[in-house]
Amino acid sequence: MREQTKLVIKEWAESIIIAVILALVIRTFVVQAFKIPSGSMIPTFQVGDRIFVNKFIYGAKIPLLNVNLPAVRQPKRGDIIVFISPETPKKDFVKRLIAVGGEKVQIRDRKILINGEVVEEPSSIRSIDYYNSGDYGQEGQVIEVPKDSYFVLGDNSASSRDSRFWGFVPKKNLLGKVILIYWPLHRMKIIH
């Protein structure tokens, strides 16, 4: 009887270890859950929404090696991204990507201009009123995004601390792209 008990315990232990390893691999390289803590992305996200973030699309980081896996595609305008805050490295932020390295961005008449042209696509940017504010978002100011960096804004521009205030998100701070609101159930939807 003792041998059988040992076998059962061993099987359970192996199953638990394998499950933990799989969960860590999935969380590190594939998808991670986050909770929206503020109203800076209203109406896209509400305070308390729970989201899944695709980590492999931009090339997940390999822990301890400071190396990224190959990216499926590069971040593009309109993506809602999760990144390590440039101001507070212990916090992760969720914002909409507005401009990439080498582009010149301006906020004029509550619209986004890239290289002097009003952004028409994606419609997720065109449909939002953006306000001039902060050191990097003054009226008439044209900001050039440095190479390997991003300019990001909250969808709730009147109540968002974003690139207008602290500048640019370095590529190395990028964690992934939001793909799904999974909680609460009545708000569940895929994010494009």
Rosetta constraint file for C-alpha pairs under 8 A:
AtomPair CA 1 CA 5 HARMONIC 6.35 0.50
AtomPair CA 2 CA 6 HARMONIC 6.17 0.50
AtomPair CA 3 CA 7 HARMONIC 6.20 0.50
AtomPair CA 4 CA 8 HARMONIC 6.26 0.50
AtomPair CA 5 CA 9 HARMONIC 6.18 0.50
AtomPair CA 6 CA 10 HARMONIC 6.02 0.50
AtomPair CA 7 CA 11 HARMONIC 6.14 0.50
AtomPair CA 8 CA 12 HARMONIC 6.20 0.50
AtomPair CA 9 CA 13 HARMONIC 6.04 0.50
AtomPair CA 10 CA 14 HARMONIC 6.11 0.50
AtomPair CA 11 CA 15 HARMONIC 6.14 0.50
AtomPair CA 12 CA 16 HARMONIC 6.14 0.50
AtomPair CA 13 CA 17 HARMONIC 6.12 0.50
AtomPair CA 14 CA 18 HARMONIC 6.10 0.50
AtomPair CA 15 CA 19 HARMONIC 6.11 0.50
AtomPair CA 16 CA 20 HARMONIC 6.16 0.50
AtomPair CA 17 CA 21 HARMONIC 6.18 0.50
AtomPair CA 18 CA 22 HARMONIC 6.11 0.50
AtomPair CA 19 CA 23 HARMONIC 6.08 0.50
AtomPair CA 20 CA 24 HARMONIC 6.18 0.50
AtomPair CA 21 CA 25 HARMONIC 6.20 0.50
AtomPair CA 22 CA 26 HARMONIC 6.09 0.50
AtomPair CA 23 CA 27 HARMONIC 6.04 0.50
AtomPair CA 24 CA 28 HARMONIC 5.93 0.50
AtomPair CA 25 CA 29 HARMONIC 5.89 0.50
AtomPair CA 25 CA 30 HARMONIC 7.44 0.50
AtomPair CA 26 CA 30 HARMONIC 4.85 0.50
AtomPair CA 26 CA 31 HARMONIC 6.00 0.50
AtomPair CA 26 CA 32 HARMONIC 7.67 0.50
AtomPair CA 27 CA 31 HARMONIC 5.32 0.50
AtomPair CA 27 CA 32 HARMONIC 4.99 0.50
AtomPair CA 28 CA 32 HARMONIC 7.39 0.50
AtomPair CA 28 CA 55 HARMONIC 7.62 0.50
AtomPair CA 28 CA 60 HARMONIC 7.34 0.50
AtomPair CA 28 CA 61 HARMONIC 7.72 0.50
AtomPair CA 28 CA 62 HARMONIC 7.87 0.50
AtomPair CA 29 CA 55 HARMONIC 5.85 0.50
AtomPair CA 29 CA 56 HARMONIC 5.77 0.50
AtomPair CA 29 CA 60 HARMONIC 5.29 0.50
AtomPair CA 29 CA 61 HARMONIC 7.24 0.50
AtomPair CA 29 CA 62 HARMONIC 7.82 0.50
AtomPair CA 30 CA 54 HARMONIC 6.01 0.50
AtomPair CA 30 CA 55 HARMONIC 5.11 0.50
AtomPair CA 30 CA 56 HARMONIC 5.27 0.50
AtomPair CA 30 CA 60 HARMONIC 7.53 0.50
AtomPair CA 31 CA 52 HARMONIC 6.39 0.50
AtomPair CA 31 CA 53 HARMONIC 5.38 0.50
AtomPair CA 31 CA 54 HARMONIC 4.76 0.50
AtomPair CA 31 CA 55 HARMONIC 5.43 0.50
AtomPair CA 31 CA 56 HARMONIC 7.56 0.50
AtomPair CA 32 CA 52 HARMONIC 5.60 0.50
AtomPair CA 32 CA 53 HARMONIC 5.27 0.50
AtomPair CA 32 CA 54 HARMONIC 6.94 0.50
AtomPair CA 32 CA 55 HARMONIC 7.15 0.50
AtomPair CA 33 CA 50 HARMONIC 6.93 0.50
AtomPair CA 33 CA 51 HARMONIC 5.63 0.50
AtomPair CA 33 CA 52 HARMONIC 4.57 0.50
AtomPair CA 33 CA 53 HARMONIC 6.26 0.50
AtomPair CA 34 CA 50 HARMONIC 5.75 0.50
AtomPair CA 34 CA 51 HARMONIC 5.33 0.50
AtomPair CA 34 CA 52 HARMONIC 6.39 0.50
AtomPair CA 34 CA 53 HARMONIC 7.44 0.50
AtomPair CA 35 CA 48 HARMONIC 6.00 0.50
AtomPair CA 35 CA 49 HARMONIC 5.85 0.50
AtomPair CA 35 CA 50 HARMONIC 4.46 0.50
AtomPair CA 35 CA 51 HARMONIC 6.24 0.50
AtomPair CA 36 CA 45 HARMONIC 7.17 0.50
AtomPair CA 36 CA 46 HARMONIC 7.04 0.50
AtomPair CA 36 CA 47 HARMONIC 5.41 0.50
AtomPair CA 36 CA 48 HARMONIC 5.17 0.50
AtomPair CA 36 CA 49 HARMONIC 5.35 0.50
AtomPair CA 36 CA 50 HARMONIC 6.27 0.50
AtomPair CA 36 CA 51 HARMONIC 7.60 0.50
AtomPair CA 36 CA 94 HARMONIC 7.86 0.50
AtomPair CA 37 CA 47 HARMONIC 5.53 0.50
AtomPair CA 37 CA 48 HARMONIC 6.06 0.50
AtomPair CA 38 CA 46 HARMONIC 7.68 0.50
AtomPair CA 38 CA 47 HARMONIC 5.23 0.50
AtomPair CA 38 CA 48 HARMONIC 7.86 0.50
AtomPair CA 39 CA 45 HARMONIC 7.53 0.50
AtomPair CA 39 CA 46 HARMONIC 6.26 0.50
AtomPair CA 39 CA 47 HARMONIC 5.59 0.50
AtomPair CA 39 CA 156 HARMONIC 7.08 0.50
AtomPair CA 39 CA 159 HARMONIC 7.24 0.50
AtomPair CA 39 CA 160 HARMONIC 7.68 0.50
AtomPair CA 40 CA 154 HARMONIC 5.32 0.50
AtomPair CA 40 CA 155 HARMONIC 6.45 0.50
AtomPair CA 40 CA 156 HARMONIC 4.98 0.50
AtomPair CA 40 CA 157 HARMONIC 7.10 0.50
AtomPair CA 40 CA 159 HARMONIC 5.65 0.50
AtomPair CA 40 CA 160 HARMONIC 4.54 0.50
AtomPair CA 40 CA 161 HARMONIC 7.46 0.50
AtomPair CA 41 CA 45 HARMONIC 5.38 0.50
AtomPair CA 41 CA 46 HARMONIC 7.20 0.50
AtomPair CA 41 CA 94 HARMONIC 7.68 0.50
AtomPair CA 41 CA 95 HARMONIC 6.88 0.50
AtomPair CA 41 CA 154 HARMONIC 5.12 0.50
AtomPair CA 41 CA 155 HARMONIC 4.60 0.50
AtomPair CA 41 CA 156 HARMONIC 5.18 0.50
AtomPair CA 41 CA 160 HARMONIC 7.60 0.50
AtomPair CA 42 CA 46 HARMONIC 5.66 0.50
AtomPair CA 42 CA 155 HARMONIC 6.07 0.50
AtomPair CA 42 CA 156 HARMONIC 5.24 0.50
AtomPair CA 43 CA 155 HARMONIC 7.09 0.50
AtomPair CA 43 CA 156 HARMONIC 7.10 0.50
AtomPair CA 44 CA 155 HARMONIC 7.11 0.50
AtomPair CA 45 CA 49 HARMONIC 6.31 0.50
AtomPair CA 49 CA 181 HARMONIC 6.70 0.50
AtomPair CA 49 CA 182 HARMONIC 7.74 0.50
AtomPair CA 49 CA 183 HARMONIC 5.77 0.50
AtomPair CA 49 CA 184 HARMONIC 6.41 0.50
AtomPair CA 50 CA 181 HARMONIC 5.75 0.50
AtomPair CA 50 CA 182 HARMONIC 5.82 0.50
AtomPair CA 50 CA 183 HARMONIC 4.99 0.50
AtomPair CA 50 CA 184 HARMONIC 7.18 0.50
AtomPair CA 51 CA 178 HARMONIC 6.85 0.50
AtomPair CA 51 CA 179 HARMONIC 7.43 0.50
AtomPair CA 51 CA 180 HARMONIC 5.48 0.50
AtomPair CA 51 CA 181 HARMONIC 4.38 0.50
AtomPair CA 51 CA 182 HARMONIC 5.71 0.50
AtomPair CA 51 CA 183 HARMONIC 7.16 0.50
AtomPair CA 52 CA 178 HARMONIC 5.98 0.50
AtomPair CA 52 CA 179 HARMONIC 5.87 0.50
AtomPair CA 52 CA 180 HARMONIC 5.26 0.50
AtomPair CA 52 CA 181 HARMONIC 6.53 0.50
AtomPair CA 52 CA 182 HARMONIC 7.10 0.50
AtomPair CA 53 CA 82 HARMONIC 7.42 0.50
AtomPair CA 53 CA 176 HARMONIC 5.77 0.50
AtomPair CA 53 CA 177 HARMONIC 5.30 0.50
AtomPair CA 53 CA 178 HARMONIC 4.33 0.50
AtomPair CA 53 CA 179 HARMONIC 5.65 0.50
AtomPair CA 53 CA 180 HARMONIC 7.29 0.50
AtomPair CA 54 CA 176 HARMONIC 5.35 0.50
AtomPair CA 54 CA 177 HARMONIC 5.22 0.50
AtomPair CA 54 CA 178 HARMONIC 6.20 0.50
AtomPair CA 54 CA 179 HARMONIC 6.28 0.50
AtomPair CA 55 CA 59 HARMONIC 6.79 0.50
AtomPair CA 55 CA 60 HARMONIC 5.30 0.50
AtomPair CA 55 CA 175 HARMONIC 6.03 0.50
AtomPair CA 55 CA 176 HARMONIC 4.38 0.50
AtomPair CA 55 CA 177 HARMONIC 6.72 0.50
AtomPair CA 56 CA 60 HARMONIC 4.75 0.50
AtomPair CA 56 CA 69 HARMONIC 7.61 0.50
AtomPair CA 56 CA 71 HARMONIC 6.71 0.50
AtomPair CA 56 CA 72 HARMONIC 7.16 0.50
AtomPair CA 56 CA 176 HARMONIC 7.15 0.50
AtomPair CA 57 CA 71 HARMONIC 5.60 0.50
AtomPair CA 57 CA 72 HARMONIC 4.83 0.50
AtomPair CA 57 CA 73 HARMONIC 6.11 0.50
AtomPair CA 57 CA 74 HARMONIC 7.88 0.50
AtomPair CA 57 CA 176 HARMONIC 6.90 0.50
AtomPair CA 57 CA 177 HARMONIC 7.31 0.50
AtomPair CA 58 CA 70 HARMONIC 7.56 0.50
AtomPair CA 58 CA 71 HARMONIC 4.44 0.50
AtomPair CA 58 CA 72 HARMONIC 6.04 0.50
AtomPair CA 58 CA 73 HARMONIC 5.93 0.50
AtomPair CA 58 CA 74 HARMONIC 5.90 0.50
AtomPair CA 58 CA 75 HARMONIC 6.75 0.50
AtomPair CA 58 CA 175 HARMONIC 7.91 0.50
AtomPair CA 58 CA 176 HARMONIC 6.27 0.50
AtomPair CA 58 CA 177 HARMONIC 7.81 0.50
AtomPair CA 59 CA 68 HARMONIC 5.45 0.50
AtomPair CA 59 CA 69 HARMONIC 4.65 0.50
AtomPair CA 59 CA 70 HARMONIC 4.97 0.50
AtomPair CA 59 CA 71 HARMONIC 3.93 0.50
AtomPair CA 59 CA 72 HARMONIC 6.85 0.50
AtomPair CA 60 CA 68 HARMONIC 5.43 0.50
AtomPair CA 60 CA 69 HARMONIC 5.44 0.50
AtomPair CA 60 CA 70 HARMONIC 7.81 0.50
AtomPair CA 60 CA 71 HARMONIC 7.65 0.50
AtomPair CA 60 CA 175 HARMONIC 7.15 0.50
AtomPair CA 60 CA 176 HARMONIC 7.72 0.50
AtomPair CA 61 CA 66 HARMONIC 6.66 0.50
AtomPair CA 61 CA 67 HARMONIC 5.74 0.50
AtomPair CA 61 CA 68 HARMONIC 4.27 0.50
AtomPair CA 61 CA 69 HARMONIC 6.34 0.50
AtomPair CA 61 CA 175 HARMONIC 7.99 0.50
AtomPair CA 62 CA 66 HARMONIC 6.23 0.50
AtomPair CA 62 CA 67 HARMONIC 5.50 0.50
AtomPair CA 62 CA 68 HARMONIC 5.76 0.50
AtomPair CA 62 CA 69 HARMONIC 7.04 0.50
AtomPair CA 63 CA 67 HARMONIC 7.76 0.50
AtomPair CA 75 CA 79 HARMONIC 6.78 0.50
AtomPair CA 75 CA 97 HARMONIC 7.90 0.50
AtomPair CA 76 CA 97 HARMONIC 6.94 0.50
AtomPair CA 76 CA 99 HARMONIC 7.87 0.50
AtomPair CA 76 CA 100 HARMONIC 7.41 0.50
AtomPair CA 77 CA 96 HARMONIC 7.89 0.50
AtomPair CA 77 CA 97 HARMONIC 5.28 0.50
AtomPair CA 77 CA 98 HARMONIC 5.14 0.50
AtomPair CA 77 CA 99 HARMONIC 6.03 0.50
AtomPair CA 77 CA 100 HARMONIC 7.48 0.50
AtomPair CA 77 CA 122 HARMONIC 7.39 0.50
AtomPair CA 78 CA 96 HARMONIC 5.89 0.50
AtomPair CA 78 CA 97 HARMONIC 5.36 0.50
AtomPair CA 78 CA 98 HARMONIC 6.17 0.50
AtomPair CA 78 CA 122 HARMONIC 6.01 0.50
AtomPair CA 78 CA 124 HARMONIC 6.54 0.50
AtomPair CA 78 CA 125 HARMONIC 6.42 0.50
AtomPair CA 79 CA 96 HARMONIC 5.76 0.50
AtomPair CA 79 CA 97 HARMONIC 5.44 0.50
AtomPair CA 79 CA 177 HARMONIC 6.71 0.50
AtomPair CA 79 CA 178 HARMONIC 7.81 0.50
AtomPair CA 79 CA 192 HARMONIC 7.49 0.50
AtomPair CA 80 CA 94 HARMONIC 6.84 0.50
AtomPair CA 80 CA 95 HARMONIC 5.60 0.50
AtomPair CA 80 CA 96 HARMONIC 4.31 0.50
AtomPair CA 80 CA 97 HARMONIC 6.10 0.50
AtomPair CA 80 CA 177 HARMONIC 5.84 0.50
AtomPair CA 80 CA 178 HARMONIC 5.67 0.50
AtomPair CA 81 CA 94 HARMONIC 5.65 0.50
AtomPair CA 81 CA 95 HARMONIC 5.72 0.50
AtomPair CA 81 CA 96 HARMONIC 6.14 0.50
AtomPair CA 81 CA 97 HARMONIC 6.72 0.50
AtomPair CA 81 CA 174 HARMONIC 7.45 0.50
AtomPair CA 81 CA 175 HARMONIC 7.47 0.50
AtomPair CA 81 CA 176 HARMONIC 5.72 0.50
AtomPair CA 81 CA 177 HARMONIC 4.47 0.50
AtomPair CA 81 CA 178 HARMONIC 5.85 0.50
AtomPair CA 82 CA 92 HARMONIC 6.54 0.50
AtomPair CA 82 CA 93 HARMONIC 5.52 0.50
AtomPair CA 82 CA 94 HARMONIC 4.55 0.50
AtomPair CA 82 CA 95 HARMONIC 6.77 0.50
AtomPair CA 82 CA 174 HARMONIC 6.43 0.50
AtomPair CA 82 CA 175 HARMONIC 5.46 0.50
AtomPair CA 82 CA 176 HARMONIC 5.43 0.50
AtomPair CA 82 CA 177 HARMONIC 6.18 0.50
AtomPair CA 82 CA 178 HARMONIC 6.98 0.50
AtomPair CA 83 CA 92 HARMONIC 5.44 0.50
AtomPair CA 83 CA 93 HARMONIC 5.46 0.50
AtomPair CA 83 CA 94 HARMONIC 6.70 0.50
AtomPair CA 83 CA 169 HARMONIC 7.70 0.50
AtomPair CA 83 CA 173 HARMONIC 5.32 0.50
AtomPair CA 83 CA 174 HARMONIC 4.38 0.50
AtomPair CA 83 CA 175 HARMONIC 4.94 0.50
AtomPair CA 83 CA 176 HARMONIC 7.05 0.50
AtomPair CA 84 CA 88 HARMONIC 7.76 0.50
AtomPair CA 84 CA 89 HARMONIC 5.68 0.50
AtomPair CA 84 CA 90 HARMONIC 7.20 0.50
AtomPair CA 84 CA 91 HARMONIC 6.00 0.50
AtomPair CA 84 CA 92 HARMONIC 4.52 0.50
AtomPair CA 84 CA 93 HARMONIC 6.26 0.50
AtomPair CA 84 CA 173 HARMONIC 4.96 0.50
AtomPair CA 84 CA 174 HARMONIC 6.55 0.50
AtomPair CA 84 CA 175 HARMONIC 7.14 0.50
AtomPair CA 85 CA 89 HARMONIC 5.13 0.50
AtomPair CA 85 CA 90 HARMONIC 7.34 0.50
AtomPair CA 85 CA 91 HARMONIC 5.65 0.50
AtomPair CA 85 CA 92 HARMONIC 5.57 0.50
AtomPair CA 85 CA 93 HARMONIC 5.88 0.50
AtomPair CA 85 CA 169 HARMONIC 7.61 0.50
AtomPair CA 85 CA 173 HARMONIC 7.44 0.50
AtomPair CA 86 CA 166 HARMONIC 7.38 0.50
AtomPair CA 86 CA 168 HARMONIC 7.65 0.50
AtomPair CA 86 CA 169 HARMONIC 6.31 0.50
AtomPair CA 86 CA 170 HARMONIC 7.80 0.50
AtomPair CA 86 CA 173 HARMONIC 7.69 0.50
AtomPair CA 87 CA 166 HARMONIC 6.90 0.50
AtomPair CA 94 CA 154 HARMONIC 7.80 0.50
AtomPair CA 95 CA 152 HARMONIC 5.85 0.50
AtomPair CA 95 CA 153 HARMONIC 5.54 0.50
AtomPair CA 95 CA 154 HARMONIC 4.99 0.50
AtomPair CA 95 CA 155 HARMONIC 7.41 0.50
AtomPair CA 95 CA 162 HARMONIC 7.65 0.50
AtomPair CA 96 CA 152 HARMONIC 5.40 0.50
AtomPair CA 96 CA 153 HARMONIC 5.40 0.50
AtomPair CA 96 CA 154 HARMONIC 6.02 0.50
AtomPair CA 96 CA 155 HARMONIC 7.01 0.50
AtomPair CA 97 CA 150 HARMONIC 6.80 0.50
AtomPair CA 97 CA 151 HARMONIC 6.21 0.50
AtomPair CA 97 CA 152 HARMONIC 4.53 0.50
AtomPair CA 97 CA 153 HARMONIC 6.70 0.50
AtomPair CA 98 CA 125 HARMONIC 7.72 0.50
AtomPair CA 98 CA 150 HARMONIC 7.46 0.50
AtomPair CA 98 CA 151 HARMONIC 5.59 0.50
AtomPair CA 98 CA 152 HARMONIC 5.26 0.50
AtomPair CA 98 CA 153 HARMONIC 6.72 0.50
AtomPair CA 99 CA 103 HARMONIC 6.18 0.50
AtomPair CA 99 CA 104 HARMONIC 7.67 0.50
AtomPair CA 99 CA 105 HARMONIC 6.69 0.50
AtomPair CA 99 CA 114 HARMONIC 7.29 0.50
AtomPair CA 99 CA 145 HARMONIC 7.12 0.50
AtomPair CA 99 CA 150 HARMONIC 5.78 0.50
AtomPair CA 99 CA 151 HARMONIC 5.04 0.50
AtomPair CA 99 CA 152 HARMONIC 7.06 0.50
AtomPair CA 100 CA 145 HARMONIC 6.32 0.50
AtomPair CA 100 CA 147 HARMONIC 7.74 0.50
AtomPair CA 100 CA 148 HARMONIC 7.57 0.50
AtomPair CA 100 CA 149 HARMONIC 6.18 0.50
AtomPair CA 100 CA 150 HARMONIC 4.67 0.50
AtomPair CA 100 CA 151 HARMONIC 6.43 0.50
AtomPair CA 101 CA 144 HARMONIC 7.71 0.50
AtomPair CA 101 CA 145 HARMONIC 4.77 0.50
AtomPair CA 101 CA 146 HARMONIC 4.89 0.50
AtomPair CA 101 CA 147 HARMONIC 4.16 0.50
AtomPair CA 101 CA 148 HARMONIC 5.46 0.50
AtomPair CA 101 CA 149 HARMONIC 5.17 0.50
AtomPair CA 101 CA 150 HARMONIC 6.07 0.50
AtomPair CA 102 CA 144 HARMONIC 6.34 0.50
AtomPair CA 102 CA 145 HARMONIC 5.42 0.50
AtomPair CA 102 CA 146 HARMONIC 5.91 0.50
AtomPair CA 102 CA 147 HARMONIC 5.79 0.50
AtomPair CA 103 CA 114 HARMONIC 6.51 0.50
AtomPair CA 103 CA 115 HARMONIC 6.19 0.50
AtomPair CA 103 CA 144 HARMONIC 5.75 0.50
AtomPair CA 103 CA 145 HARMONIC 5.63 0.50
AtomPair CA 104 CA 113 HARMONIC 7.99 0.50
AtomPair CA 104 CA 114 HARMONIC 5.52 0.50
AtomPair CA 104 CA 115 HARMONIC 4.85 0.50
AtomPair CA 104 CA 116 HARMONIC 7.55 0.50
AtomPair CA 104 CA 142 HARMONIC 6.27 0.50
AtomPair CA 104 CA 143 HARMONIC 5.40 0.50
AtomPair CA 104 CA 144 HARMONIC 4.26 0.50
AtomPair CA 104 CA 145 HARMONIC 6.24 0.50
AtomPair CA 105 CA 112 HARMONIC 7.06 0.50
AtomPair CA 105 CA 113 HARMONIC 5.66 0.50
AtomPair CA 105 CA 114 HARMONIC 4.74 0.50
AtomPair CA 105 CA 115 HARMONIC 6.37 0.50
AtomPair CA 105 CA 116 HARMONIC 7.72 0.50
AtomPair CA 105 CA 142 HARMONIC 5.72 0.50
AtomPair CA 105 CA 143 HARMONIC 5.27 0.50
AtomPair CA 105 CA 144 HARMONIC 6.34 0.50
AtomPair CA 105 CA 145 HARMONIC 7.46 0.50
AtomPair CA 106 CA 112 HARMONIC 5.91 0.50
AtomPair CA 106 CA 113 HARMONIC 5.06 0.50
AtomPair CA 106 CA 114 HARMONIC 6.60 0.50
AtomPair CA 106 CA 116 HARMONIC 7.65 0.50
AtomPair CA 106 CA 137 HARMONIC 7.18 0.50
AtomPair CA 106 CA 140 HARMONIC 7.15 0.50
AtomPair CA 106 CA 141 HARMONIC 6.18 0.50
AtomPair CA 106 CA 142 HARMONIC 4.90 0.50
AtomPair CA 106 CA 143 HARMONIC 6.43 0.50
AtomPair CA 107 CA 111 HARMONIC 5.61 0.50
AtomPair CA 107 CA 112 HARMONIC 4.85 0.50
AtomPair CA 107 CA 113 HARMONIC 6.22 0.50
AtomPair CA 107 CA 130 HARMONIC 6.85 0.50
AtomPair CA 107 CA 131 HARMONIC 7.12 0.50
AtomPair CA 107 CA 132 HARMONIC 6.29 0.50
AtomPair CA 107 CA 137 HARMONIC 6.49 0.50
AtomPair CA 107 CA 138 HARMONIC 7.56 0.50
AtomPair CA 107 CA 139 HARMONIC 6.71 0.50
AtomPair CA 107 CA 140 HARMONIC 7.44 0.50
AtomPair CA 107 CA 141 HARMONIC 7.68 0.50
AtomPair CA 108 CA 112 HARMONIC 6.55 0.50
AtomPair CA 108 CA 113 HARMONIC 7.20 0.50
AtomPair CA 108 CA 132 HARMONIC 7.63 0.50
AtomPair CA 108 CA 139 HARMONIC 6.37 0.50
AtomPair CA 108 CA 140 HARMONIC 6.75 0.50
AtomPair CA 110 CA 129 HARMONIC 4.90 0.50
AtomPair CA 110 CA 130 HARMONIC 4.51 0.50
AtomPair CA 110 CA 131 HARMONIC 5.45 0.50
AtomPair CA 110 CA 132 HARMONIC 7.45 0.50
AtomPair CA 111 CA 118 HARMONIC 6.75 0.50
AtomPair CA 111 CA 119 HARMONIC 7.57 0.50
AtomPair CA 111 CA 126 HARMONIC 7.09 0.50
AtomPair CA 111 CA 128 HARMONIC 7.66 0.50
AtomPair CA 111 CA 129 HARMONIC 6.26 0.50
AtomPair CA 111 CA 130 HARMONIC 5.94 0.50
AtomPair CA 112 CA 118 HARMONIC 5.80 0.50
AtomPair CA 112 CA 119 HARMONIC 5.79 0.50
AtomPair CA 112 CA 125 HARMONIC 7.63 0.50
AtomPair CA 112 CA 126 HARMONIC 7.58 0.50
AtomPair CA 112 CA 130 HARMONIC 7.20 0.50
AtomPair CA 113 CA 117 HARMONIC 4.96 0.50
AtomPair CA 113 CA 118 HARMONIC 4.25 0.50
AtomPair CA 113 CA 119 HARMONIC 5.63 0.50
AtomPair CA 114 CA 118 HARMONIC 6.46 0.50
AtomPair CA 114 CA 119 HARMONIC 6.50 0.50
AtomPair CA 119 CA 125 HARMONIC 7.17 0.50
AtomPair CA 119 CA 126 HARMONIC 6.14 0.50
AtomPair CA 120 CA 125 HARMONIC 7.56 0.50
AtomPair CA 120 CA 126 HARMONIC 5.43 0.50
AtomPair CA 121 CA 125 HARMONIC 7.02 0.50
AtomPair CA 121 CA 126 HARMONIC 6.62 0.50
AtomPair CA 122 CA 126 HARMONIC 6.72 0.50
AtomPair CA 123 CA 127 HARMONIC 5.85 0.50
AtomPair CA 124 CA 128 HARMONIC 6.94 0.50
AtomPair CA 128 CA 155 HARMONIC 6.69 0.50
AtomPair CA 129 CA 157 HARMONIC 7.08 0.50
AtomPair CA 130 CA 155 HARMONIC 7.97 0.50
AtomPair CA 130 CA 157 HARMONIC 5.29 0.50
AtomPair CA 130 CA 158 HARMONIC 7.45 0.50
AtomPair CA 131 CA 137 HARMONIC 7.93 0.50
AtomPair CA 131 CA 157 HARMONIC 5.98 0.50
AtomPair CA 131 CA 158 HARMONIC 6.32 0.50
AtomPair CA 132 CA 137 HARMONIC 5.06 0.50
AtomPair CA 132 CA 138 HARMONIC 5.11 0.50
AtomPair CA 132 CA 139 HARMONIC 5.73 0.50
AtomPair CA 132 CA 164 HARMONIC 7.91 0.50
AtomPair CA 133 CA 137 HARMONIC 4.99 0.50
AtomPair CA 133 CA 138 HARMONIC 5.52 0.50
AtomPair CA 133 CA 139 HARMONIC 7.97 0.50
AtomPair CA 133 CA 164 HARMONIC 6.23 0.50
AtomPair CA 133 CA 165 HARMONIC 7.35 0.50
AtomPair CA 134 CA 138 HARMONIC 6.51 0.50
AtomPair CA 134 CA 164 HARMONIC 5.01 0.50
AtomPair CA 134 CA 165 HARMONIC 4.44 0.50
AtomPair CA 134 CA 166 HARMONIC 7.97 0.50
AtomPair CA 135 CA 164 HARMONIC 6.10 0.50
AtomPair CA 135 CA 165 HARMONIC 5.49 0.50
AtomPair CA 135 CA 166 HARMONIC 7.53 0.50
AtomPair CA 135 CA 167 HARMONIC 7.95 0.50
AtomPair CA 136 CA 141 HARMONIC 7.53 0.50
AtomPair CA 136 CA 143 HARMONIC 6.87 0.50
AtomPair CA 136 CA 163 HARMONIC 6.75 0.50
AtomPair CA 136 CA 164 HARMONIC 4.31 0.50
AtomPair CA 136 CA 165 HARMONIC 5.97 0.50
AtomPair CA 136 CA 166 HARMONIC 7.45 0.50
AtomPair CA 136 CA 167 HARMONIC 6.21 0.50
AtomPair CA 137 CA 141 HARMONIC 6.62 0.50
AtomPair CA 137 CA 163 HARMONIC 7.97 0.50
AtomPair CA 137 CA 164 HARMONIC 4.63 0.50
AtomPair CA 137 CA 165 HARMONIC 7.45 0.50
AtomPair CA 145 CA 149 HARMONIC 6.44 0.50
AtomPair CA 145 CA 150 HARMONIC 6.51 0.50
AtomPair CA 145 CA 151 HARMONIC 6.63 0.50
AtomPair CA 145 CA 168 HARMONIC 7.12 0.50
AtomPair CA 146 CA 150 HARMONIC 7.73 0.50
AtomPair CA 146 CA 168 HARMONIC 7.84 0.50
AtomPair CA 148 CA 170 HARMONIC 6.17 0.50
AtomPair CA 148 CA 171 HARMONIC 5.26 0.50
AtomPair CA 149 CA 168 HARMONIC 5.99 0.50
AtomPair CA 149 CA 169 HARMONIC 5.35 0.50
AtomPair CA 149 CA 170 HARMONIC 4.35 0.50
AtomPair CA 149 CA 171 HARMONIC 5.20 0.50
AtomPair CA 150 CA 168 HARMONIC 5.48 0.50
AtomPair CA 150 CA 169 HARMONIC 5.03 0.50
AtomPair CA 150 CA 170 HARMONIC 6.50 0.50
AtomPair CA 150 CA 171 HARMONIC 7.12 0.50
AtomPair CA 151 CA 163 HARMONIC 5.67 0.50
AtomPair CA 151 CA 167 HARMONIC 7.13 0.50
AtomPair CA 151 CA 168 HARMONIC 5.25 0.50
AtomPair CA 151 CA 169 HARMONIC 6.49 0.50
AtomPair CA 152 CA 162 HARMONIC 6.33 0.50
AtomPair CA 152 CA 163 HARMONIC 5.40 0.50
AtomPair CA 152 CA 168 HARMONIC 7.41 0.50
AtomPair CA 152 CA 169 HARMONIC 7.49 0.50
AtomPair CA 153 CA 157 HARMONIC 7.01 0.50
AtomPair CA 153 CA 160 HARMONIC 7.42 0.50
AtomPair CA 153 CA 161 HARMONIC 7.98 0.50
AtomPair CA 153 CA 162 HARMONIC 5.29 0.50
AtomPair CA 153 CA 163 HARMONIC 6.11 0.50
AtomPair CA 153 CA 164 HARMONIC 7.47 0.50
AtomPair CA 154 CA 159 HARMONIC 8.00 0.50
AtomPair CA 154 CA 160 HARMONIC 5.40 0.50
AtomPair CA 154 CA 161 HARMONIC 7.43 0.50
AtomPair CA 154 CA 162 HARMONIC 6.44 0.50
AtomPair CA 155 CA 160 HARMONIC 7.77 0.50
AtomPair CA 156 CA 160 HARMONIC 6.02 0.50
AtomPair CA 161 CA 165 HARMONIC 6.29 0.50
AtomPair CA 161 CA 166 HARMONIC 7.99 0.50
AtomPair CA 162 CA 166 HARMONIC 6.48 0.50
AtomPair CA 162 CA 167 HARMONIC 7.61 0.50
AtomPair CA 163 CA 167 HARMONIC 4.40 0.50
AtomPair CA 163 CA 168 HARMONIC 5.65 0.50
AtomPair CA 163 CA 169 HARMONIC 7.65 0.50
AtomPair CA 169 CA 173 HARMONIC 6.58 0.50
AtomPair CA 169 CA 174 HARMONIC 7.63 0.50
AtomPair CA 170 CA 174 HARMONIC 7.28 0.50
AtomPair CA 178 CA 191 HARMONIC 6.58 0.50
AtomPair CA 179 CA 190 HARMONIC 5.80 0.50
AtomPair CA 179 CA 191 HARMONIC 4.88 0.50
AtomPair CA 179 CA 192 HARMONIC 6.84 0.50
AtomPair CA 180 CA 188 HARMONIC 7.19 0.50
AtomPair CA 180 CA 189 HARMONIC 5.73 0.50
AtomPair CA 180 CA 190 HARMONIC 4.43 0.50
AtomPair CA 180 CA 191 HARMONIC 5.27 0.50
AtomPair CA 181 CA 187 HARMONIC 6.79 0.50
AtomPair CA 181 CA 188 HARMONIC 4.96 0.50
AtomPair CA 181 CA 189 HARMONIC 5.37 0.50
AtomPair CA 181 CA 190 HARMONIC 6.50 0.50
AtomPair CA 181 CA 191 HARMONIC 7.29 0.50
AtomPair CA 182 CA 187 HARMONIC 7.40 0.50
AtomPair CA 182 CA 188 HARMONIC 4.86 0.50
AtomPair CA 182 CA 189 HARMONIC 6.97 0.50
AtomPair CA 183 CA 187 HARMONIC 6.60 0.50
AtomPair CA 183 CA 188 HARMONIC 6.03 0.50
AtomPair CA 184 CA 188 HARMONIC 6.52 0.50
